[in-house]
Amino acid sequence: MRQQRETWMKELNLTDDQMAKLREANRAQADKLRALRQDTSLSQEDRRKKMQELRDANATALKGILSAEQFTKYTELQTQRREGRRPRGAGAGAGAGAGAGAGDSGGTSPAPKSGQ
């Protein structure tokens, strides 16, 4: 989380006031999401709907904190962060060495053998 905040500060050129407001908005959203996940009375579909509503409300709050340019950059950073977390996808291309031999490249294996 700390690294993410530092990235936001640099990439979005946030003021201290914006950073404090952003931190509070994200903390509030995290609390609401946590409570929603723990609510066992909801169906999975209802939970998904409510989670999307919370995400939409958070985006609206962030638009009130960030400039239009900062918000655009923020959404780009979030997309990159999510894509970086999903190496499970079938050939996302950004997997950090997670391939267990299923890939077609194999260019890294011959290098150690050449040194022997």
N, C-alpha and C positions, 0 to 999 in steps of 0.2 A: 504494500500500500504506500509506504513512504517513497519508494522508487517511482511509483505511478504519479504521486503528487509532484515530485521533482520534475518529472517529464512534462506534466501539465504546466507547471510554472514556466519552464523553458520554452516549450513548443507553443503554448498559447499566449505567452507574454502576459501572465496574469498579475494583477496588483495584489497586494496583501489582503485587501478587502474582498476582492473577487475570490481569492483562494479560501478565505475563511467561510464565505457564503457557499462556495462550491462544496467544501468539506462538510458543512452542516446539511446541505441538501442531500448529498450522497449518504451521509450517516442516517438521516431520517428515512430515506428510501430503503437502506439496508435493514433498518429496524422493522419497517412495514413488510418487506419481503420475508424476513425471518418469521414474523408473526403469521404471515400468510402460509408459509411452508408448514408451520406447526398446526395449522387449523385443519384437523382431520375431518371436519364436517363437510368440507367442500369436495365436489367431484374433481377429477383431474381437469376436465374441460373448464369448469368454473374457476379453478385455481389459475389456469393458464390465462383466462380472460382477465381476471383481476390483476395478475402480474403484468399483463400488457397495459392495463389501465394505469398501474403504478409507474411503469416505464414512460408512458405518455405524459403523465403528470410531472414526472421528474424532468423530462425534456422541456416541458413548458416552463418549469421553474428555472432551468439552466438558461433558457433563452432570455429570461429576465435578468440574469447575472452576467452573461457573456455578451460580447458584441456579436453581430451576425458572422463576421469573419472568424472570430474565436469559436463560435458554436459549430461552424462548418468544420474547422480543424479538429475540434473535440470529437465530433462524430466520426471523422476519418481515423483518429487515434483509437477510438473505441472499436471500430471495425477491424483495424489491424490487430488490436489486442485479442479480439475474439478469434480471428483467423489463426493467430499464433497459438491459441489454446486448442485448436481442433486438428491436430495431425492425424486423427483417426479417420478422417474422410478418405474416400477412395481416390488417391492421387491428387491431393490438394497442392502438391509441389513444394510446399514450404515446410515439410517435415524435417525436423532437426536431427537427422540421422536415426530416425525411429524405424526405418525400413528393415525388416528382418530377412533380407535376401529376396524379397518379392519384386524389387525394382529392376529396371532393365539397364541401369547405369553400371554399377559394379566397378567404377573407375577407381575407387579408393582401395579396394582389396589388393590389386597387383603391386601397389607402391611398396608395402612392407616386404613382400616376397622378393622384390628386386634387390633389396639391400643385403640379402643373404648370399 
